[in-house]
């Protein structure tokens, strides 16, 4: 019987909205959601293209439970560290997709690469990128980016935007989904009307962080790790990461964690992520305890940290941490706001304890809607159903988008760019985004290596 530890975190929407009367009915509903990826010629010519394909496939397969069809050029050999040397066709099944040779389809379709042989469905979006910019646009649109200047972070962002638009469409959550161009510049994320302009293109990607400390290896932490595994690190200079977490993987994590498979159930997340990164040539140190006050660094440990914890008390402990630069993200948790993203970069004028008060750490009582009340009566399990109701709605295409914003805050200063103290992004309508004015980072610089791009 499905419970708080096993329930799919996105299908939970249907229960929260009262569309269905049981977790099983919610999964049945989501099993009808399908999507297709069309890989045209040239899709794999860049790291960004490969990152876009892999991210779209991995996130969609965890959200569209009816299946992800993949059609087109499936023969390229991948170069991104996580899948280096693997043939695209062989990775598809591993990430939950199904290769197909059928050209005709009525399934919502995301297109990468050359689109000349695409048979359009009612929903057909072309994913594109260029340097720090990412876009998803209708096939007939003139807003397509040229996909020339390689930056895998933008490739990941394009995939997340496209999968989100497809999910909005199939759920009927936005009337213009699939009929509008949606994009962002990760170089200038607060530029809205002119995000496509030349200044917002940003410089060519040249430098990547040499080492990082990742705190929390669930939904967000694995999204950070996923993007690191997409970046063009030289083989002999793959980064060193300190991984900190103490949780074990549960079945519900399969719906949100990009590096997790069924074989990881019951394993410590920190060890599971370490194994994946080490297989890609990274070096790791593991910290299997919670993050706390007065966190001190030893010599040669990373001074830049990425936080992926949904815990106010832990965020407040950043006040006394030794890190020179910290970037963290938080996501909406309800069926109405799960697409909302907020990031913070420290140090800034406000301390973490100013942003998250001690009082806000107290949990409010969970109120059950009619569907949950009925379920609790039917199953005679008020405690278990209350726990289920309290779990956040979450999906990896939002987590991965948040990770592109977080990684950009680390990589942008390496190229002379600014940092943003806060960013608020609404993926339902990406034009609605705001944040505090950016500033030049003047702290201890993140150590870096040069990228390995042609």
C-alpha positions, 0 to 999 in steps of 0.5 A: 500500500502506498504511503509517505515513503513510497508515494510518487512526489509529483503524482501526489498533485492529484490527491492534493487537488482532490482529483482522485480518491487514492494514491493508486488512482493518482498513479493510474492517472499519471500512467496516461501521461506520455512524451516524445523526444525527437533527436535530429541531426547535430543534436550531439555536437555539443556538450550542451546538446548532450546535457539537454537530451540526457536531462530531458530524458531523465526528468521526463521519465520520472514525471511522465509515467506513461513513457518517454519515446525517443526517436531519431539519431540514437547512434552518437557516442556521449562525451559528458563525464557521467556517460562518457563513451556510452552510445546514446541508444544504450543510455535511453533504456537505462534512464527510463526511455523507449527507443522507437522507429515510428515517425508518426505520433500524436504525443507531445514532442520535444525536439533537439537538433535538426527539425526538418523531418519532424512530423508535428504533433499538437504540441511540438517544442524545439529546445535550443541554447547558445552560451548562457541562454536557453529556450523552448519555442514552438517549431514554427517560431523565429525565436530559436537560439543557434546552438553554437556556443557550448555551455551545458548549464544552458543545455540543462536549462533548455531541457527543464523549460521544455519538460515543464512546458509539456507538463503544463500542457498535458495537465491543462495548467496553462493555456499558452503552454506549447504556443509560446517561446519561453527562455532565460539568460543565466548570465543575466537572469533578471533580464526579461524582455531582452534576455536574448540580446547580445550582452545577455549572451555572456562570455564563452564558458572557460572555467569550472569550479575545481572543488565544491562542498555539497550539503544535502543529497536529495532532490536538489543535491542530486540535481547539482551533482547531475549538472556537474556530471554534464560539464566539460571537465578535462579527464585528468582534472575532474573536480573534487567534491565533499558530499554531506548527507545522512539519509537513506534512499526511499522509494519516493525519492525515485521520483525526484532524485536524478542519480537514483535507481531502484538498486539504490533503495535503502542505501545512504544517499551520500554513498550512492552519489559518490559512486556515480561521481567517482565512476565519472572520474571525480574524487570525493570525501564523504561526511555522513552526519547532519550539518551544524553550527560552527562548521569549520574547514580544514586545509585544502577543503572546498571553500564554496558550498552548494546547499540542498536542504529543506530545513530552516534550522540547518539554513540558520547554521550557515551564520557560523559556517567557514565557507567563503561562498554559499549558494542555496535553493528552496522550492515550493512544496504545494500543488499550486507553488511547486514550480516556484524557485528561490535562491540565496547567495551568501555572504550578502547584507542579510545573514541566513538567520535574518532570512529564516527566523527561529520561529519559522522553523516550527511546523504548523499542523497539517490540515487534511483535505476531503480526499485525505480525510476519506482515505484516513477513514477507509484505511483506519490510518490517520497518522500515516495519511497525515504523513503522506499529506505533509510530503511536498509535491516535487519533480526533478525538472524543477529541481534541475532548473533550480540547480542551473541557477545555483551553479551559475552563481558559482561559475558566473564570477569565474568569468567576471560576472556578478552574483545575485543575493536572491532570485525568485523564479516562477516556472509556470510563467517564467516572465515573472521573476525578480530578485535583489540587485546583483553585485561583484563578488569580492570574497575568496575566489572559487578555485577553478580549472579550464574547460575541455572544449574544442 
